[in-house]
Amino acid sequence: MKALLYADWERLELTEVPDPQPAPGEVIVRVGHAGICGSELECVVQRHPRRRPPLIMGHEFAGTIVALGDGVTGLCVGQKVAVNPFVVCHTCRWCRIGKSNICERRQLMSMHRPGAFAELVAVPAENCHPLPDIADTCMGAMVEPVANAVHAVRLAGQVLPQRVLVFGAGPIGLVCAQVAKAMGANFVAVVEIAPDRQTIADQFTDAVIDPTQGDFLAQVDALTDGERFDLALDAVGRAQTRRLAVDALHPTGTAVWVGLHDDETLLSGMGIVYGEKRVQGSYAYTDDDFATALQLVVSRRVEVTSWVQEFPLEQGVEVFWRLARGEARHIVKALLRP
């Protein structure tokens, strides 16, 4: 089969590799669409030690089942599925309390096992979520990013905050804003500096803040009548955006950090203590988050197809490097079609 192979450090190539065979409990999925994630771009450019070549990446995907391994029930050949790429143990202390996203023995397709930048991929049957007839594999491939947003918004607490601020109008930021709206937020604003992404964000939010156009907190106060935000979701992950996410909160507000870029961030401890603010990390999602994301995408309460661009797998190397080098800022989200 054809595959986009991370062949060596900083080297991608379209090549032929053996077709995967299903182990007991697995199915073979013919990939319909697979999204290029920012984490995959970074790992190639920065030689991330957790993604070591040779490797087939691609963990945001959907497709059609073409073969069943021994012992698989409840699925059938020809069925369209969105695939949760996290393989978990179900037995560690975190899995037992519903925190499978931080499973001690978790494996991620595209990191610890082959991913979906290929014509075929072997996946555990239990990770397959059937797609209804009204959903195509483009929608299915976008369920994984939405699951990240569902998990992040749920971490805000039992009662969804009414005013939500999202940093970044990239793929994760756009779906975070929409998920917050879908889950009941009254007012959602996005912070973004790129004009083309501001235009997209404006379709799904109540306001867009450009921090280059004046004092940031003054803009926040003008939007909220000085009340500031209940929840800030940072989908960028830079030290500056993390700090601003905390600053934009009212006392008792919550900042959820989703983006992963900078490691260290300097915060005002006094501001957090005096304001009883909460800073919460958010990593990936559980299978329940994934199922909820699927419902939101299929119902179109979260819109994911109007702002993505599709490319054939044969163009994968070129598209990957254009994105990695910042030469295609107009592409918000790229999906490959094997």
C-alpha positions in Angstrom: 0.0 0.0 0.0 1.0 3.6 -0.4 2.0 5.5 2.8 3.5 8.9 3.7 6.5 7.6 5.7 8.4 9.7 8.3 11.5 7.9 7.0 14.3 9.6 8.9 14.9 12.8 10.9 13.5 15.7 8.8 12.7 13.4 5.9 9.3 12.4 4.6 8.6 10.2 1.6 5.7 8.7 -0.3 6.5 5.0 -0.5 5.1 1.5 -0.7 4.9 -0.5 2.6 3.3 -3.9 3.3 -0.4 -4.0 3.9 -1.3 -4.3 7.6 -2.9 -7.5 8.9 -5.5 -7.5 11.7 -4.5 -9.1 15.0 -7.2 -10.6 17.1 -9.6 -7.8 18.2 -8.5 -5.5 15.5 -9.9 -4.3 12.2 -8.4 -3.0 9.0 -9.6 0.5 8.0 -9.3 1.9 4.5 -8.5 5.5 5.3 -10.9 8.1 3.8 -9.4 11.3 5.3 -6.6 11.9 7.8 -5.8 15.3 9.3 -2.3 16.8 9.7 -1.9 17.8 13.3 0.3 20.6 14.5 2.0 18.2 16.8 3.2 16.1 13.9 4.5 19.1 12.1 6.5 20.1 15.2 7.9 16.6 15.8 9.5 16.5 12.3 10.9 20.0 12.5 12.2 19.7 16.1 13.1 15.9 16.0 10.7 15.1 18.9 12.1 12.0 20.7 8.7 10.5 21.2 8.1 10.2 17.4 11.0 8.3 16.1 11.4 7.4 12.4 10.7 5.2 10.6 7.0 5.9 11.4 3.7 6.4 9.6 2.0 9.3 11.4 -1.6 10.4 11.3 -3.9 10.2 14.3 -7.0 12.2 13.2 -8.8 9.9 10.8 -11.8 8.1 9.6 -12.5 5.5 6.9 -14.2 2.2 6.0 -13.6 -1.2 7.6 -12.3 -3.7 5.0 -11.3 -6.6 7.2 -12.1 -8.0 10.7 -9.6 -9.8 13.0 -10.6 -12.8 15.0 -13.0 -12.2 17.8 -14.4 -8.9 16.5 -18.1 -8.4 17.0 -20.4 -5.5 16.6 -18.7 -4.1 13.5 -18.9 -5.2 9.8 -17.0 -4.9 6.6 -18.1 -1.8 4.7 -18.9 0.2 7.8 -17.7 3.8 8.1 -15.9 4.7 11.3 -14.2 7.5 13.1 -11.2 6.1 15.1 -10.1 7.1 18.5 -6.3 6.9 18.2 -5.6 6.4 21.9 -5.1 2.8 22.9 -5.4 2.4 26.6 -5.0 -0.5 29.1 -8.4 -0.1 31.0 -6.7 -1.5 34.2 -4.3 1.2 35.5 -5.3 3.5 38.3 -6.2 6.3 35.9 -8.3 4.2 33.6 -10.2 2.8 36.6 -11.3 6.3 37.6 -12.3 7.5 34.1 -9.0 9.3 33.3 -8.0 7.0 30.4 -6.5 10.0 28.6 -3.5 9.8 31.1 -3.4 6.0 31.1 0.0 4.8 32.3 0.3 2.5 29.3 -1.4 4.5 26.7 -0.3 4.2 23.1 -1.1 6.8 20.3 -1.5 5.8 16.7 1.1 7.9 14.8 3.5 7.8 17.7 3.7 4.3 19.4 2.0 2.4 16.5 1.4 3.1 12.8 -1.0 5.9 12.0 -3.3 6.8 9.1 -1.2 8.6 6.5 -1.6 5.5 4.4 -4.2 3.6 2.5 -4.8 1.1 5.2 -4.3 1.0 9.0 -4.9 -1.7 11.7 -6.8 -0.4 14.7 -8.4 -2.0 17.8 -12.1 -2.7 17.1 -13.0 -1.0 20.4 -11.5 2.3 19.2 -13.9 2.4 16.2 -17.0 4.7 16.4 -19.5 4.0 13.7 -20.4 7.0 11.5 -24.1 7.5 10.5 -25.0 7.6 6.8 -25.3 11.4 6.9 -21.6 11.8 7.9 -18.6 11.4 5.6 -15.1 10.6 6.5 -14.0 14.2 6.3 -16.4 14.9 9.2 -15.2 11.8 10.8 -11.5 12.8 10.7 -12.4 16.0 12.5 -13.9 14.3 15.5 -10.5 13.8 17.1 -9.7 17.6 17.3 -13.2 18.2 18.6 -12.7 15.6 21.3 -9.8 17.7 22.6 -12.1 20.7 22.8 -14.9 18.7 24.6 -12.4 17.5 27.2 -11.0 21.0 27.8 -14.4 22.6 28.2 -15.6 19.9 30.5 -12.6 20.5 32.7 -13.9 24.0 33.5 -16.3 22.5 36.1 -19.8 21.3 36.7 -21.5 24.5 35.5 -20.3 25.8 32.2 -19.1 29.4 32.4 -21.2 32.0 30.5 -18.4 34.1 29.2 -15.6 32.2 27.4 -12.4 33.5 25.8 -10.4 31.3 23.4 -6.8 32.1 22.4 -6.0 31.2 18.8 -8.2 30.6 15.8 -6.3 27.5 14.5 -8.1 24.2 14.3 -8.2 23.6 18.1 -9.2 27.1 18.9 -12.0 27.1 16.4 -13.5 23.9 17.7 -13.0 25.0 21.3 -15.1 28.1 20.6 -17.8 26.1 19.0 -17.9 23.4 21.7 -18.2 26.1 24.4 -21.2 27.6 22.5 -22.7 24.1 22.0 -22.4 23.4 25.7 -24.2 26.6 26.7 -21.9 29.5 26.9 -23.7 32.8 26.3 -20.7 34.8 25.0 -17.6 33.5 23.3 -14.7 35.6 22.0 -11.5 34.6 20.2 -8.1 36.2 20.4 -6.4 36.0 17.0 -3.9 38.2 15.0 -4.2 36.7 11.5 -6.9 38.5 9.4 -7.9 35.4 7.5 -8.4 33.4 10.7 -10.2 36.3 12.3 -12.7 36.1 9.4 -13.3 32.4 10.0 -13.6 32.8 13.8 -16.1 35.6 13.3 -18.5 33.0 11.9 -18.6 31.0 15.1 -18.1 33.6 17.9 -19.6 36.8 19.3 -16.4 38.8 19.1 -12.8 38.6 17.9 -10.0 40.4 19.7 -6.8 41.5 17.9 -4.2 42.1 20.6 -2.1 44.1 18.1 -4.8 46.7 17.9 -4.5 48.4 21.3 -4.2 47.3 24.9 -5.4 43.7 25.3 -7.0 44.0 28.7 -8.7 47.3 27.8 -10.3 45.4 24.9 -11.4 42.6 27.3 -12.9 45.1 29.7 -14.8 46.9 26.9 -16.3 43.6 25.7 -17.3 42.5 29.2 -18.2 45.8 30.8 -15.2 45.3 33.1 -16.4 41.9 34.3 -13.8 39.9 32.4 -14.2 36.2 31.6 -15.3 33.1 33.5 -13.2 30.7 31.4 -10.2 31.2 29.2 -9.1 28.4 26.9 -5.5 28.7 25.6 -5.2 26.8 22.3 -1.8 28.4 21.5 0.4 27.4 24.3 2.9 30.2 24.3 4.1 31.8 27.6 2.4 35.1 26.6 -1.0 33.6 25.8 -1.0 31.5 29.0 -0.3 34.7 31.0 -3.0 36.7 29.2 -5.5 33.8 29.7 -5.1 34.1 33.4 -5.1 38.0 33.3 -8.4 38.0 31.3 -10.3 36.1 34.1 -12.4 37.6 36.8 -11.8 36.4 40.4 -12.6 32.7 40.7 -12.2 32.3 36.9 -10.6 29.3 35.3 -7.8 29.1 32.6 -7.5 25.8 30.8 -4.3 25.3 28.9 -4.6 23.1 25.8 -1.8 24.3 23.5 1.6 22.8 23.8 4.5 25.1 22.6 6.5 26.7 25.4 7.4 24.6 28.3 8.0 27.3 31.0 5.5 30.2 31.8 6.0 32.9 34.4 2.7 33.8 36.1 1.7 36.3 38.8 1.2 34.1 41.8 -0.3 37.0 43.8 -2.9 37.5 41.1 -3.9 33.9 41.2 -4.0 33.7 45.0 -5.8 37.0 45.6 -8.3 36.3 42.8 -8.8 32.6 43.7 -8.2 31.8 40.0 -7.7 28.3 38.8 -5.1 27.1 36.2 -6.0 23.7 34.7 -4.1 21.6 32.2 -6.0 19.7 29.5 -4.5 16.7 27.8 -6.3 14.8 25.0 -9.6 13.2 25.8 -11.4 10.1 27.0 -13.5 7.8 24.8 -16.6 9.4 26.3 -15.3 12.8 25.1 -14.7 11.3 21.7 -18.3 9.9 21.5 -19.7 13.3 22.5 -17.5 15.0 19.9 -18.9 12.7 17.2 -22.4 13.7 18.2 -21.6 17.4 18.0 -19.9 17.0 14.6 -22.6 14.8 13.0 -25.4 17.2 14.3 -23.4 20.1 12.9 -23.6 21.9 16.2 -19.8 22.1 15.6 -19.0 22.9 12.0 -15.8 21.4 10.7 -16.0 21.1 7.0 -16.2 24.6 5.7 -12.7 25.7 6.8 -10.6 22.6 6.0 -8.8 21.8 2.7 -8.3 18.4 1.2 -5.2 17.1 -0.6 -4.4 13.7 -2.1 -1.9 11.6 -0.2 0.5 12.0 -3.2 0.8 15.7 -2.3 1.4 14.9 1.3 5.1 15.6 1.4 4.7 19.0 -0.2 1.8 20.0 1.9 3.4 18.8 5.1 6.6 20.8 4.5 4.7 24.0 3.4 2.8 23.8 6.7 5.8 23.0 8.8 7.8 25.9 7.3 5.0 28.4 7.7 4.6 28.8 3.9 0.8 28.0 3.9 -0.7 30.2 6.6 -3.9 30.3 4.5 -4.5 26.6 5.2 -6.1 26.4 8.6 -6.5 22.6 8.5 -5.2 20.1 5.9 -6.7 16.7 5.4 -5.0 14.0 3.3 -7.0 11.6 1.1 -5.2 8.3 0.6 
